[in-house]
């Protein structure tokens, strides 16, 4: 809370709502509204709702842009590449086995992680009042 003076010189208390970023991040990972945790964050796959059905919070202005795909690739690259290299070093399987194992696993994990990472970023944006425009 901070204090400021009115036109008459009397102090006026200004209150700023504290938004815990860890709770907003967890709610975003669960693909829920960062404010209440009840309403769904998405109307369709990766399409942010106009507003929360639970609390009415406007969600349409949150933009995550290229960050969710970047973080998804970063995380999956750090997990899948070492696993593929360990398998190659241990068993030297044929190329068809690598392709039949790692390609579907990459696609499935990307589709599972991407909306959760985007939700987490939207939660952090909301907690830090980093609202987009438009």
Wavefront OBJ file of the C-alpha trace (Angstrom):
o trace
v 0.000 0.000 0.000
v 1.242 3.483 -0.751
v 0.044 6.910 0.269
v -0.527 9.984 -1.835
v -2.038 13.400 -1.125
v -5.421 14.632 -2.304
v -6.066 18.140 -3.640
v -6.839 19.246 -0.077
v -3.568 17.800 1.222
v -5.169 14.828 3.037
v -3.510 11.433 2.547
v -5.311 8.963 0.295
v -4.516 5.273 0.576
v -3.915 3.510 -2.710
v -4.165 -0.241 -2.653
v -2.722 -2.549 -5.248
v -3.926 -6.111 -5.415
v -1.048 -8.537 -5.000
v -1.181 -11.335 -7.542
v 0.940 -14.340 -6.522
v 2.772 -15.421 -9.669
v 3.370 -19.008 -8.548
v -0.338 -19.637 -8.073
v -1.101 -18.013 -11.443
v 1.597 -20.169 -13.053
v 0.115 -23.371 -11.560
v -3.373 -22.408 -12.696
v -2.074 -21.668 -16.173
v -0.353 -25.056 -16.362
v -3.726 -26.604 -15.494
v -5.177 -24.475 -18.342
v -7.444 -22.565 -15.968
v -8.115 -18.881 -15.388
v -5.101 -17.367 -13.584
v -7.349 -15.278 -11.317
v -9.913 -17.789 -10.038
v -8.635 -21.170 -11.227
v -12.171 -22.256 -12.135
v -12.899 -21.178 -15.696
v -11.200 -22.770 -18.704
v -8.404 -20.729 -20.269
v -9.003 -22.006 -23.808
v -12.137 -22.232 -25.908
v -10.360 -24.429 -28.459
v -6.839 -25.803 -28.712
v -4.582 -22.794 -27.966
v -7.419 -20.280 -28.586
v -7.666 -18.088 -25.479
v -11.237 -17.372 -24.381
v -12.608 -13.838 -24.493
v -13.274 -13.915 -20.746
v -13.405 -16.364 -17.840
v -16.737 -18.137 -17.329
v -16.026 -18.321 -13.586
v -14.995 -14.790 -12.600
v -15.470 -12.715 -15.775
v -11.775 -11.767 -16.102
v -10.966 -10.548 -19.610
v -8.460 -12.954 -21.135
v -8.535 -12.002 -24.816
v -5.726 -9.452 -24.562
v -3.075 -11.891 -23.299
v -0.558 -12.658 -26.021
v 2.081 -15.335 -25.645
v 3.128 -15.188 -29.339
v 6.273 -17.239 -30.089
v 7.335 -17.993 -26.525
v 5.304 -21.213 -25.983
v 6.662 -23.002 -29.097
v 10.170 -21.839 -28.222
v 9.970 -23.180 -24.666
v 8.320 -26.401 -25.882
v 11.183 -27.017 -28.317
v 13.741 -26.099 -25.678
v 12.306 -28.519 -23.102
v 11.712 -31.396 -25.517
v 15.117 -30.938 -27.113
v 16.803 -31.223 -23.739
v 14.852 -34.388 -22.956
v 14.579 -36.261 -26.262
v 17.980 -35.617 -27.828
v 19.958 -37.108 -24.904
v 17.576 -40.088 -24.825
v 18.035 -40.674 -28.554
v 21.802 -40.413 -28.197
v 21.823 -42.835 -25.248
v 19.740 -45.341 -27.223
v 22.039 -44.992 -30.219
v 25.118 -45.480 -28.090
v 23.713 -48.439 -26.151
v 21.991 -50.462 -28.873
v 22.733 -48.862 -32.277
v 19.210 -49.573 -33.572
v 18.347 -49.128 -37.245
v 17.155 -45.752 -38.492
v 13.554 -46.928 -38.928
v 13.397 -47.711 -35.207
v 14.645 -44.237 -34.292
v 12.085 -42.644 -36.612
v 9.206 -44.804 -35.390
v 10.053 -44.042 -31.760
v 11.180 -40.403 -31.631
v 8.916 -38.764 -34.239
v 5.581 -39.834 -32.668
v 6.949 -39.172 -29.181
v 7.981 -35.652 -30.217
v 4.588 -34.879 -31.745
v 2.615 -36.277 -28.782
v 4.727 -34.509 -26.153
v 4.601 -31.244 -28.128
v 0.801 -31.367 -28.273
v 0.639 -32.090 -24.537
v 3.171 -29.455 -23.452
v 2.321 -26.532 -25.749
v -1.057 -25.531 -24.229
v 0.302 -25.951 -20.697
v 3.344 -23.795 -21.385
v 1.169 -21.158 -23.042
v -1.161 -21.247 -20.022
v 1.785 -20.834 -17.663
v 3.024 -17.803 -19.623
v -0.450 -16.253 -19.616
v -0.628 -16.832 -15.861
v 2.696 -15.054 -15.363
v 1.570 -12.205 -17.624
v -1.600 -11.790 -15.592
v 0.253 -11.891 -12.265
v 2.723 -9.216 -13.387
v 0.054 -7.102 -15.123
v 1.710 -7.573 -18.527
v -1.448 -7.213 -20.599
v -1.302 -7.041 -24.355
v -3.475 -4.865 -26.522
v -5.962 -5.675 -29.238
l 1 2 3 4 5 6 7 8 9 10 11 12 13 14 15 16 17 18 19 20 21 22 23 24 25 26 27 28 29 30 31 32 33 34 35 36 37 38 39 40 41 42 43 44 45 46 47 48 49 50 51 52 53 54 55 56 57 58 59 60 61 62 63 64 65 66 67 68 69 70 71 72 73 74 75 76 77 78 79 80 81 82 83 84 85 86 87 88 89 90 91 92 93 94 95 96 97 98 99 100 101 102 103 104 105 106 107 108 109 110 111 112 113 114 115 116 117 118 119 120 121 122 123 124 125 126 127 128 129 130 131 132 133 134
